[in-house]
Amino acid sequence: MIYRDYGQTGKKVSLLGFGGMRFKNVDDHDECVALMLAAAKGGINYFDTAPGYFETRSETVYGKGFAEMRKNGLPHFCATKTFESTPDGIRREIEAQLKRLNIDTIDFYHIWCITTLDGWEKRKKDGVLETFRKLKEEKLIKHICISSHLIKDEIKTLLMEDVFEGVLFGYSAYNFNTRQEAFDAIRAKKLGAVVMNPLGGGVIPKHPDLFNFIRRDNENIIEAALRVLWDHTDISTTLVGFDTMEHLNECLDAMKSYKPRTQKELDDVKSKASASFEGICTGCAYCDNCPVDIPIPYYMDAYNQKLLDKKSDDPIGNRLKWHWNMDRSAAAKCTECGLCETSCTQHLDIINRLKEISGNA
């Protein structure tokens, strides 16, 4: 296992991390704990969960898993999150989490799922930062972290605040262009960087031919998708939501035989990514100039799922709901002024896509 610095915290975390939202049967505690122990024995020491995963049951499983790790002398870090922003709400949340997790302190505690800068400002006004600082002073948490789906300059603006020690965000082979500003801030602030959805939420394994450009030699697509992220030296941990022992062993084997690319080779892969996705929005966000405030970059990201994921019943709706915490309604406000299409460097048919998203096509 490869271990990297988590920012300036002094902690070394495993480059392959364990995500707690994909258990095959979360109510079979013995099976889930066995999976966690196998991961820890394989060298994984970063375990991420959240109160919203399986309606808190993931945290309960983690609590039992951590207890077994302590018995076996296996090192581990706990990362979890909260949507709460008021002092009372956060207090209630963390007290319940510590009991479920069976621990006295949370290593990496995340302000969860920042999707807009306005939303971030509201949480600050509610007192989220003051409460997190107090939790750290009381040693209930060790490090203040942020989880965000923002893109481009917005995520850079968020991360440049002098408060965070680490960040969790989505990153994979098909959205390289949307996160470069995040890495600028990560380097500037020396933050720990944890990436989720390294397989593009399952899109990459479902469309291996589309992602051939990330493969080397005889790599399978999962090995390639993970390794191209491991090549990013700014990334501390890549989270995989393991569901079976077979899946875990496949990823551990990918780590054992991993050979890093050079920076030039990685840059070449990124350039091929931009050229490989005809009609796929690259997330440059130049269209984010709508006079009626339609969040066009978010809708275009969701439309990507329709182009990439041919097997889901509602890829657009699922992306909006579960990734962006949004619905389709704002897309119907389009006045067809054309400003977004004029600004689009890829010349995408944004107006028609918005019509389709809203159901007015």
C-alpha positions as CSV (number, residue, x, y, z in Angstrom):
1,M,0.0,0.0,0.0
2,I,1.2,3.5,-0.8
3,Y,0.7,6.2,2.0
4,R,0.6,9.9,1.4
5,D,0.5,13.0,3.6
6,Y,-2.9,14.3,4.4
7,G,-2.1,17.9,3.9
8,Q,-0.2,19.4,6.9
9,T,-1.9,17.2,9.5
10,G,1.1,14.9,10.0
11,K,-1.1,11.9,9.2
12,K,-0.2,9.4,6.5
13,V,-3.3,8.0,4.8
14,S,-3.6,5.0,2.4
15,L,-3.9,6.1,-1.2
16,L,-6.7,3.6,-1.6
17,G,-9.6,4.5,0.8
18,F,-12.7,2.6,1.9
19,G,-16.1,4.3,1.2
20,G,-19.1,3.2,3.3
21,M,-22.1,3.7,1.0
22,R,-21.9,0.5,-1.2
23,F,-22.2,-2.4,1.3
24,K,-24.1,-5.2,-0.5
25,N,-26.1,-6.0,2.7
26,V,-25.6,-3.3,5.3
27,D,-27.7,-5.2,7.8
28,D,-25.4,-8.2,7.7
29,H,-22.9,-6.8,10.2
30,D,-20.6,-9.8,10.2
31,E,-20.2,-9.7,6.5
32,C,-19.6,-5.9,6.4
33,V,-17.1,-6.0,9.3
34,A,-15.2,-8.8,7.6
35,L,-14.9,-6.6,4.5
36,M,-13.6,-3.7,6.6
37,L,-11.1,-6.0,8.4
38,A,-9.9,-7.4,5.1
39,A,-9.3,-3.9,3.8
40,A,-7.4,-2.9,7.0
41,K,-5.2,-6.0,6.7
42,G,-4.6,-5.1,3.1
43,G,-3.2,-1.7,4.2
44,I,-6.2,0.6,3.9
45,N,-6.4,3.0,6.9
46,Y,-8.8,5.7,5.6
47,F,-12.5,4.8,6.2
48,D,-15.1,7.3,5.1
49,T,-18.8,7.2,5.9
50,A,-21.7,9.6,6.5
51,P,-25.0,9.7,8.5
52,G,-27.0,9.6,5.3
53,Y,-25.5,6.3,4.1
54,F,-28.1,3.7,4.6
55,E,-29.9,6.0,7.1
56,T,-27.0,5.9,9.6
57,R,-26.6,2.2,9.4
58,S,-23.2,2.6,7.6
59,E,-21.9,4.4,10.7
60,T,-23.2,1.7,12.9
61,V,-21.3,-0.9,10.9
62,Y,-18.2,1.2,11.0
63,G,-18.5,1.4,14.8
64,K,-18.4,-2.4,14.9
65,G,-15.6,-2.5,12.4
66,F,-13.5,0.0,14.3
67,A,-13.9,-2.1,17.5
68,E,-12.6,-5.2,15.7
69,M,-9.7,-3.2,14.2
70,R,-8.7,-2.0,17.7
71,K,-8.8,-5.6,19.0
72,N,-6.5,-6.6,16.1
73,G,-4.1,-3.7,16.4
74,L,-5.0,-2.4,12.9
75,P,-4.4,1.3,12.3
76,H,-7.4,3.3,11.0
77,F,-8.7,6.8,10.6
78,C,-12.4,7.7,10.6
79,A,-13.9,10.3,8.3
80,T,-17.6,11.3,8.4
81,K,-19.8,14.3,7.7
82,T,-22.7,16.5,8.7
83,F,-25.3,18.5,6.8
84,E,-26.1,20.4,10.0
85,S,-24.9,24.0,10.3
86,T,-26.4,25.3,13.6
87,P,-24.6,24.8,16.9
88,D,-27.5,22.7,18.4
89,G,-27.9,20.7,15.2
90,I,-24.2,19.8,14.9
91,R,-24.0,18.9,18.6
92,R,-27.0,16.5,18.3
93,E,-25.5,15.0,15.2
94,I,-22.0,14.4,16.4
95,E,-23.1,13.0,19.8
96,A,-25.1,10.4,17.9
97,Q,-22.3,9.7,15.5
98,L,-19.7,9.1,18.2
99,K,-22.0,6.6,19.8
100,R,-22.7,4.8,16.5
101,L,-19.0,4.9,15.5
102,N,-17.9,3.7,18.9
103,I,-15.1,6.2,19.1
104,D,-14.2,9.3,21.2
105,T,-13.1,11.5,18.4
106,I,-13.5,11.8,14.6
107,D,-10.3,12.2,12.7
108,F,-11.7,14.0,9.6
109,Y,-15.0,15.7,10.1
110,H,-16.6,17.2,7.0
111,I,-19.0,20.1,6.4
112,W,-21.0,18.0,4.0
113,C,-22.0,18.6,0.4
114,I,-21.5,22.3,-0.5
115,T,-23.1,22.8,-3.9
116,T,-23.3,26.6,-4.1
117,L,-21.3,29.5,-2.6
118,D,-24.6,31.0,-1.4
119,G,-25.3,27.9,0.5
120,W,-21.8,28.0,2.0
121,E,-22.4,31.6,3.1
122,K,-25.7,30.6,4.8
123,R,-24.0,27.8,6.7
124,K,-21.3,30.2,7.9
125,K,-24.0,32.6,9.1
126,D,-25.6,29.7,11.0
127,G,-22.4,29.2,12.9
128,V,-20.9,26.1,11.3
129,L,-17.3,27.2,11.5
130,E,-17.4,28.4,15.1
131,T,-19.0,25.1,16.1
132,F,-16.4,23.0,14.2
133,R,-13.6,25.0,15.8
134,K,-15.1,24.4,19.3
135,L,-15.5,20.7,18.5
136,K,-11.8,20.6,17.6
137,E,-10.8,22.4,20.8
138,E,-12.9,19.8,22.8
139,K,-11.0,17.1,20.9
140,L,-14.3,15.6,19.6
141,I,-12.8,16.1,16.1
142,K,-9.2,16.3,15.0
143,H,-9.4,18.0,11.6
144,I,-11.9,20.4,9.9
145,C,-12.7,19.3,6.4
146,I,-15.1,20.2,3.6
147,S,-17.0,18.1,1.1
148,S,-18.0,19.9,-2.1
149,H,-19.4,19.4,-5.6
150,L,-18.5,22.9,-6.7
151,I,-16.5,23.3,-9.9
152,K,-14.0,25.7,-11.5
153,D,-13.4,29.0,-9.7
154,E,-16.2,28.4,-7.2
155,I,-14.4,25.4,-5.6
156,K,-11.2,27.4,-5.6
157,T,-12.9,30.3,-3.8
158,L,-14.3,27.9,-1.2
159,L,-10.9,26.2,-0.6
160,M,-8.9,29.3,-0.3
161,E,-10.6,30.2,3.0
162,D,-8.1,29.8,5.9
163,V,-10.1,27.2,7.8
164,F,-9.9,23.8,6.1
165,E,-7.3,21.0,6.5
166,G,-8.7,18.8,3.8
167,V,-11.3,18.5,1.1
168,L,-13.5,15.7,-0.4
169,F,-14.7,16.1,-4.0
170,G,-15.7,14.0,-7.0
171,Y,-12.9,13.4,-9.6
172,S,-12.5,10.8,-12.3
173,A,-11.2,10.3,-15.9
174,Y,-14.1,12.0,-17.5
175,N,-14.2,15.3,-15.5
176,F,-10.5,16.3,-15.4
177,N,-11.3,19.7,-16.6
178,T,-13.7,20.7,-13.9
179,R,-11.4,20.3,-11.0
180,Q,-8.0,21.9,-12.0
181,E,-8.8,25.0,-9.9
182,A,-9.4,22.8,-6.9
183,F,-5.9,21.4,-7.3
184,D,-4.5,24.9,-7.5
185,A,-6.1,25.7,-4.1
186,I,-5.0,22.3,-2.7
187,R,-1.4,23.1,-3.5
188,A,-1.6,26.7,-2.3
189,K,-3.2,25.8,1.0
190,K,-1.4,22.4,1.4
191,L,-4.7,20.6,1.9
192,G,-5.4,16.9,2.2
193,A,-7.3,15.9,-0.9
194,V,-9.7,12.9,-1.0
195,V,-11.5,12.1,-4.2
196,M,-14.8,10.2,-4.4
197,N,-16.4,8.6,-7.5
198,P,-13.1,7.5,-9.0
199,L,-15.0,5.3,-11.3
200,G,-17.3,8.1,-12.4
201,G,-20.2,6.8,-10.3
202,G,-20.0,3.5,-12.3
203,V,-20.0,5.2,-15.7
204,I,-16.4,4.2,-16.5
205,P,-16.8,0.5,-15.9
206,K,-20.1,0.5,-17.9
207,H,-18.4,2.1,-20.9
208,P,-14.8,0.7,-21.1
209,D,-14.4,1.3,-24.8
210,L,-15.0,5.0,-24.3
211,F,-12.2,5.1,-21.8
212,N,-9.6,3.1,-23.6
213,F,-7.4,6.2,-23.6
214,I,-6.6,5.7,-19.9
215,R,-5.5,2.1,-20.2
216,R,-1.8,0.9,-20.3
217,D,-0.7,-2.5,-21.4
218,N,-3.1,-5.1,-20.2
219,E,-4.9,-3.1,-17.5
220,N,-8.6,-3.7,-17.0
221,I,-10.7,-0.5,-16.9
222,I,-11.0,-0.4,-13.1
223,E,-7.3,-0.7,-12.6
224,A,-6.8,2.0,-15.2
225,A,-9.4,4.4,-13.7
226,L,-7.8,4.1,-10.2
227,R,-4.2,4.3,-11.3
228,V,-4.7,7.4,-13.4
229,L,-5.9,9.1,-10.3
230,W,-3.1,7.7,-8.2
231,D,-0.8,9.4,-10.7
232,H,-2.0,12.7,-9.3
233,T,0.5,13.4,-6.6
234,D,-1.8,16.1,-5.0
235,I,-4.4,13.4,-4.1
236,S,-4.1,11.9,-0.7
237,T,-6.8,9.2,-0.9
238,T,-9.1,7.8,-3.6
239,L,-12.4,6.4,-2.1
240,V,-13.9,3.2,-3.4
241,G,-17.3,2.0,-2.2
242,F,-16.6,-1.7,-1.8
243,D,-19.5,-4.1,-1.9
244,T,-17.9,-7.5,-2.1
245,M,-14.6,-9.2,-1.1
246,E,-13.9,-9.8,-4.8
247,H,-14.2,-6.0,-5.5
248,L,-11.9,-5.2,-2.6
249,N,-9.2,-7.7,-3.7
250,E,-9.4,-6.4,-7.3
251,C,-8.6,-2.9,-6.1
252,L,-5.8,-4.1,-3.7
253,D,-4.3,-6.0,-6.5
254,A,-4.3,-2.9,-8.7
255,M,-2.3,-1.1,-6.0
256,K,0.2,-3.9,-5.7
257,S,1.2,-3.8,-9.3
258,Y,0.9,0.0,-9.7
259,K,3.6,1.8,-11.6
260,P,3.2,5.7,-11.8
261,R,3.1,7.6,-15.0
262,T,5.4,10.6,-15.5
263,Q,3.8,14.1,-15.4
264,K,4.1,14.2,-19.2
265,E,2.2,10.9,-19.6
266,L,-0.5,12.1,-17.2
267,D,-0.9,15.4,-19.1
268,D,-1.2,13.4,-22.3
269,V,-4.1,11.3,-20.8
270,K,-5.8,14.5,-19.8
271,S,-5.6,16.0,-23.3
272,K,-7.0,12.8,-24.7
273,A,-9.9,13.0,-22.2
274,S,-10.9,16.4,-23.7
275,A,-10.8,15.0,-27.2
276,S,-12.6,11.7,-26.4
277,F,-16.0,13.0,-25.3
278,E,-17.7,14.5,-28.2
279,G,-20.9,16.2,-27.0
280,I,-19.8,15.7,-23.4
281,C,-19.7,19.0,-21.4
282,T,-16.2,19.5,-20.0
283,G,-17.4,21.7,-17.2
284,C,-15.5,24.9,-18.2
285,A,-18.6,26.9,-16.8
286,Y,-18.3,29.7,-19.4
287,C,-22.1,29.2,-19.7
288,D,-22.6,30.3,-16.1
289,N,-23.9,33.7,-17.2
290,C,-27.6,33.0,-17.4
291,P,-29.7,36.2,-17.0
292,V,-32.5,34.3,-15.3
293,D,-30.1,32.4,-13.0
294,I,-30.4,28.9,-14.4
295,P,-27.5,26.9,-13.0
296,I,-26.5,25.7,-16.5
297,P,-23.2,24.0,-15.6
298,Y,-25.0,21.7,-13.1
299,Y,-27.6,20.8,-15.7
300,M,-25.0,20.2,-18.4
301,D,-23.2,17.9,-16.0
302,A,-26.4,16.0,-15.4
303,Y,-27.0,15.8,-19.1
304,N,-23.6,14.1,-19.4
305,Q,-25.1,11.2,-17.6
306,K,-27.6,10.6,-20.3
307,L,-24.9,10.5,-22.9
308,L,-22.6,8.3,-20.8
309,D,-25.0,6.0,-18.9
310,K,-27.3,4.1,-21.2
311,K,-28.4,1.6,-18.6
312,S,-30.1,3.7,-15.9
313,D,-33.8,4.6,-16.0
314,D,-33.3,8.3,-15.2
315,P,-29.6,9.2,-15.3
316,I,-30.3,13.0,-15.5
317,G,-32.8,13.0,-12.6
318,N,-30.6,10.7,-10.5
319,R,-27.5,13.0,-11.0
320,L,-29.5,16.1,-10.1
321,K,-31.0,14.6,-7.0
322,W,-28.1,12.6,-5.6
323,H,-25.1,14.6,-6.7
324,W,-26.3,18.2,-6.9
325,N,-29.3,18.1,-4.5
326,M,-31.4,19.8,-7.2
327,D,-34.5,19.1,-9.4
328,R,-35.3,19.9,-13.0
329,S,-37.6,22.8,-12.4
330,A,-35.1,25.7,-13.0
331,A,-34.4,24.4,-16.5
332,A,-38.0,25.5,-17.6
333,K,-37.1,29.2,-17.0
334,C,-35.0,29.3,-20.2
335,T,-35.9,32.3,-22.4
336,E,-33.8,31.0,-25.3
337,C,-31.7,34.2,-25.3
338,G,-28.7,32.2,-26.6
339,L,-26.2,33.8,-24.3
340,C,-25.0,30.5,-22.9
341,E,-24.6,28.9,-26.4
342,T,-22.6,32.0,-27.5
343,S,-20.3,31.5,-24.5
344,C,-19.9,27.7,-24.9
345,T,-16.4,26.8,-26.2
346,Q,-17.7,23.5,-27.4
347,H,-20.8,25.0,-29.2
348,L,-23.2,22.6,-27.4
349,D,-26.9,22.8,-28.0
350,I,-27.6,24.0,-24.5
351,I,-31.1,25.4,-25.1
352,N,-32.4,22.1,-26.5
353,R,-30.7,20.2,-23.6
354,L,-32.5,22.5,-21.1
355,K,-35.8,21.8,-22.9
356,E,-35.2,18.1,-22.7
357,I,-34.2,18.3,-19.0
358,S,-37.3,20.3,-18.1
359,G,-39.6,18.1,-20.2
360,N,-40.5,20.8,-22.7
361,A,-38.7,19.4,-25.7
